Structures are given as C-alpha cells and as structure tokens.
Amino acid sequence: MAFPLLAGPFAPWVFTGNMTANLMRNVWSYMIIFCGHFPADVQQFSIEETKAESRGQWYFRQVLGSANLTGGKLFHILSGNLSFQIEHHLFPDLPSNRLPQIAVRVREVCDKYDLPYTISSLARQYFLVLRTIHKLALPDRFLVATSDDAPETASERKFLAGPNSAATRGGRMAGLRTALRARTSKGRY
C-alpha cells in the first residue's frame, strides 16, 4: 500500500495502476484455475472415494478430475502452462515448461485406454464453469438428472448399475470415454 507514495505526486496514478494490474491478474488466475477444475466434463470425487485408493487410482482420478485449455504458445506462457492442468495434476513436481511435452504422451495413453481427456478453449470451459456454478446454486428439484448422472456433479457412481455398467461393445470391454459417449447419446446426461 505504501509503495505508491514513493512516486510522490504520481502516487494516485501508481496506486491506480497497481490496483488495475492486481485485478487483471486475479481475474486471469481465477479463470485459468476454475477452467482447469470445474467444467461440466470434469469428474468430482468425495473424500470417502479417495480414502483407500491405490496409486493407479490416484493417477486415474487426476485425469478425470481436471481439464486442459487449448491455445497458442503465448496463451500457455501467460497461464504459466497451467493450461495443461491434467499434466500438472499427474506430475506436480515437473517444471511447468515441460508440461506441453508430456501432454502429448498423456493424451496418447488416454487414447490407447479409451479414457476421457478433457480439453477445450478458455471461452468454452469458462462457459461450462459458469453454467455448472449457476445450476448448482439452484435447488435440487430444478436439476434434470440425479446428482450421480447430472453433468454438474458427475461421478463414477453412474456406472454402478444399469445396462451401461459393463459398457461392452462387440464382445470387447470399452473404456470410460466410450461409456460416457454412450450415456450422452441416450439422453441420460
């Protein structure tokens, strides 16, 4: 607060500039963080679901519980490469400048095992975040689906019962991404 006073007669302009820069930085950080954690396609997990998970389950949860943002090199630099939120969650100790390189390999693994890899533009993700927040602010009677099936509160419990629980396709077990698409196409989502 006292720093602008060092500018003497320019203190009001320095103070205004500092406040504007802080506001812009906070809004930008909020958008990047929320868009990496709360769009509709990202799964939510309760504390009970995570208590006894294996190491593999932890990695699986990191992929399902976060989302990446598309953009150019400058966009990724300005976001501190947190636009690669999935990789950041999988490898929290990896320097952020390496996240784009590892993203290619993580996506290949997700494709190989038919796992969802949530990625979209900042504008689309932000729209989905706002939609989710606004829907969850409403009483439950306004939600179209149950808390397990609604995209706002998606969880793996939606696969515990019913015809899609095994998600088989042509005698071969399909992955989670295929099962999610099948549920979406049947209007259950």
N, C-alpha and C positions, 0 to 999 in steps of 0.2 A: 504494500500500500504506500509506503514512504518513498519508493523508488522514483515515481514521477516528480516528486518535489526537487530532485536533483536537476531537473530540467529548467528550474527557475520559472520564468514567465510562460514557458511552453508546457508547464505541468498539466493543465487541463487537457491538452491535446495528447500528451503522452499517456495520461490516465485513460482517456477515451480509446486510444489505440490499443493499450494493454487489455482493456475490458472487451473490446471487439475481437481481438485475437484469441482471448480465452474462450469467449462464447463460440467462435467458429471452431476452435479445437475441440471443445466439449461436444458440440453437435456432431462433428465429424466422427469423433471417437464413439459416441453413442450409436450412431448409425452403423458403423463397422462392427461393433461388438454385438448389437442386437441382431443384425442381419446374419451373423455367424452362428447365433444360438437359438433364435426364436421363430424362424419362418415356419409355415404350416407343415412343410415336408420333413422337418426335423423331429425325431422322437424325444419324448420326455420320459424320465425314469424317476421312480420313487427311491427313497433311501433304502427301503426294505429290499427292492430289486437289486441293489448294488452290494448288499452286505456280504454275501457269500460267493461273489463272482470270481471266476478263475482269471488268470492273466489274459487268456484269449477272449473271454467275455468282456473284459475291460476294454481291450482294443476294439472289439465289435461295437461296444457302446459308444466309443469315441467317434467312430464313423457314422453311426446312426444319429448321434446327438449333436452334430454340428454341420455347418454348411459353408461352402466356398462361394466367393464372388468372382464373376468374370470381369475382365478389364484389361487395359493396356499396361505396359511396363510402368508408366508414371503413376497410374492408379494404384498398382501394387506397392510401389515405393511410398506413396503418400499414406497408404494404410499400414505401413510398417510390415508389409507382407502378411498381415493378419487377415487378408482376403483369402488366405489359404488356411482357414480355420480348422478344417479336418486334419490336415497335416500338423498344425500347431498342437492340436489335442493329442494326436498319436505320438508325437515326438517333441514334448515341451522344452527339452534342453537343446534342441537343434537350433543353430543360429537362423534367424528369420530369412536371411538372404539365400539359404539353402532350401527353403520350403517349396519354391517353384520347381526345383529339380526333382524333389521327392514326390511332388504331386503327380507327376507323370506315372511313376511306379505304383503309387497308391491306387490311382484310377485303374491301372491295368489289373491289379489284384481284385478290385471291386468288380470289374467287368468279368474276370475269369470265374469268380464265385457268385456272380449274379447278385451282388449287393448294391443297395442304393448308394449313390454318390451325389449328394445334393449340391448343385451348383447353378447359379443364375446371376443376372445382373443386379447391381445395387438397387436400382429402381424397383425391380420386381420383388426382390427379397424384402425391401422396406415396405412395400405394399402388403405383402403377406404377413409381416410382423404386425403392422398396424391393424390389419384385419383380425389377426389372432387376438391381439390385446382387446380390441373392441368387442369381439364375440365373447371372450371370457369374462368381460365386465357385465354381461347380461345374465339374468337368472337362467338356471339350467333348463327351464321349460321352453326357452327360445332356441336351444341347440337342436339341430336336425337329428343328430345321431347321439348315441350314448357316449359317455366320457371315454370309453375304450375305442370307439370307432370314429369319433369326431376328429377331423384333421387338426383341430386346435390342440387336442390333448392326446395325440396318437401314442399308443403304446403297443408292445408286443402281445398284450393280453387279447387283442382282437383275433389272434390266430389260434387260441387255445381250443376253440370248439367250432363246429360247423364244417361245411363241405370244403372250405379252403384251408383247413388246418394243416393238411399234408402238402397242399399246393403241388400236386403231381400233374405232370404234363407228358402225355405219350409214354407212360410207364417209367419216366425218369423224374426224379425229385427236382423241382425248380427251386431257384433261390428266392430270397426275400424280395428282391426288386420285382421279379415276375409275379409273385404273390400279391404284392401291393398294387401292381398294374391290374391284375385280375379283379381285385376287390373294387378298384376305382371304376373299371369298365362295367361292373354290375350295379353301379349306383349305390354301393354300400358306404361310400366315402363322401 
